[in-house]
Amino acid sequence: MGKQIDDLVLSLGGSVKMLADGTVKGYLVRFTDENKPDLTKEYFDTKTDYVFKEPKTSPIYYHHGQDPVIGKRVLGEVAMIPDDVGVWVEGQLKMRDKYDRAIRQLGLAGKLSWSSGTAPHLVEKEPGEKATHITRWPLGMDATLTPTPAEPRNAVTLKALRALDTPGLKALAPEAFAVKATAGDGGDSPQKKPKIVTTSQKRRDNMLRTYPSGGKFHVYAIGEDNEPVGMPVQTFDDADGAKAYIEDQNKPEMLRMAEMFAASQAKTLDGVLAKMDGMQKAWAVPKRGADLTPGMTENGKSFDDFIYAIANNDSAALKAMGSTRTKTLSEDTGASGAYLVPETFMPMMNRIEPEMEIVYPRADRQSVNGPIRMPGISTAGQTAGETNFLGGVRAYWTESGHEKPTTDVDFTQISLNPWELSGYIPVFDQLLSRSVINLPGLLSGLFTDALRFYRDESFLDGTGAGQPLGIINSPGTFIQARLGAGAISYLDLVAMKQHLLSVSWTSAHWIFSISCYESLIQMQNPNGNYIWQENARDGEPSTILGLPYVFTEKTPILGTQGDVVLADERYYYVAEEGGISIASSEHVLFLSNQTVFKFFCKVDGQEKLQAPIYLKDGTTQVSPFVVLGSAATT
């Protein structure tokens, strides 16, 4: 077991963003490329497999469990959210005692960094010309807050980490142990007296004491060193509840037993009365939703009632169930927003995952700081007996001593101007503070999904006017005439592949509108035999004419030009300026008690070819992008 721990591999991420209430944020992993690897010439990127499991969470440790004081104590849990910059994490320290508060103090002072640890036998790497690409790095095992003074994004082993002889927690934050701090004091006033409720009597071997933190009142057992021991015994919403609990625990044992007996008798009587009431209701017609069991609201409403109220736009009923509008998130009726699912129904709901991006992961991506011009070679025009693959350059057979014929190359320039794709949504502060889920995290995920969806849609079908020029509408795309209007035939697909650039036959793939599925299933060869799905017993094959395929809703419907695309996205430029950005502001709608969430990205896209390529026969055209036309005419 010791050898496995020594062999644990680690990678330092970004700096820790620590808030006064113990909230921790930051990038556990940062994406780079082969031009910006770490000191060991290795790098992570969006293509690295992080083996996420749902939910995407990881326990928080301090210094990978190597501190002599803290050891392998779990400090809390973080949610992991991958974006274009890296793997963002956000969580909450448990804030139980002076040790957790000492770690918070280091974070507020900017002395902590994120570090991820994983098992070495699960890591995979791929050497490149300039650096080694880490292709597999499972996350979820160890998200560490570490004070190690090392270079950013430097990968080490746990054994090497021990050799650094990092000072212990007590040495790094001595003031946290010299002065008694209180949970929830913000870390700014260590001499401030804690707001506590104590008793003069002992319960078993320990006193009980209340510590306020994060709007809650946590009751701890106090040990011989006059410090909290372990986890909270109880947690209350107000100080009176905590005080009453401590007073009850300190009552004489006989009195407590007598009160417990009386309470049990009352509970038994209530149970008998409830059973009688249930027998009477059994004869009545069941209420709508009475047969649903996943959860009931405080006013006895079921999920069926919730859906029924939405259908009838019954805002009063929805408000009584604890539901809130989520678009403008006001309490008015009308079409201004959707409704947040009440807390009791959350276990019944699952987020619908959006479809994966198609073009962006496969394209030739360029990071830019504004408009740029990319060089290209003209493929326009045709000359029988010559290929225009080479932009006008050709070679001749000549005899020694004879004059060499001249040749010219026709260069072009491709202009890329990143356009802004953006949106924003205001959220009432009350909803942010009372939501059962991490609403900012959920919204951030939805915003990212939305940007990626519409970005990819523009790469496929964009017009080029204030947005990227998509594959379907680009002049370098070859349009294959459809044999029969409103359908897809086997010969259509054969003709499309014939016009695919020959070097793309091993890297291209099909992109089908989801509306094409039925036509593909029924596709027959000229002899009338089903050729893609031969029977209803087996699943669909993974390729068509030897090339893989994807289905999407981002392309035109069946029968429209672009419902079938054959693409090799290596020949498509994507220029992005700064990646996806998501921000919030409390100031824009301060007087309305709303926080505004803004999300945007700047991106452009365009094919590398300005026209299909004529082959040497002077007639046949090929392209890395082939689209099926809208009708049986050219």
Secondary structure by P-SEA (a helix, b strand, c coil): caaaaaabbbbbbcccccccccccccccbbbbcccccccccccccccccccccccbbbbbbccccccccccccccbbbbbbbccccbbbbbbbccccaaaaaaaaaaaaccbbbbbbbbcccbbbbbccccccccbbbcccccccccccccccccccaaaaaaccccccccccaaaaacccccccccccccccccccccccccccbbbbbbbcccbbbbbbbccccccccccccccccaaaaaaaaaaaaccaaaaaaaaaaaaaaaaaaaaaaaaaaaaacccccccccccccccccccccaaaaaaaaaacaaaaaaaaccccccccccccccccccccccccccccccccccccccccccccccccccbbbbbbbccccccccccccccccccccccccbbbbbbbbbbbbbbbbbbbccbbbbbaaaaaccccaaaaaaaaaaaaaaaaaaaaaacccccccccccccccccbbbbbbcccccccaaaaaaaaaaccccccccbbbbbcccaaaaaaacccccccccccccccccccccccccccccccccccccccccccccccccbbbbbcccccccccccccccccbbbbbbbccbbbbbcccbbbbccccccccccbbbbcccccc
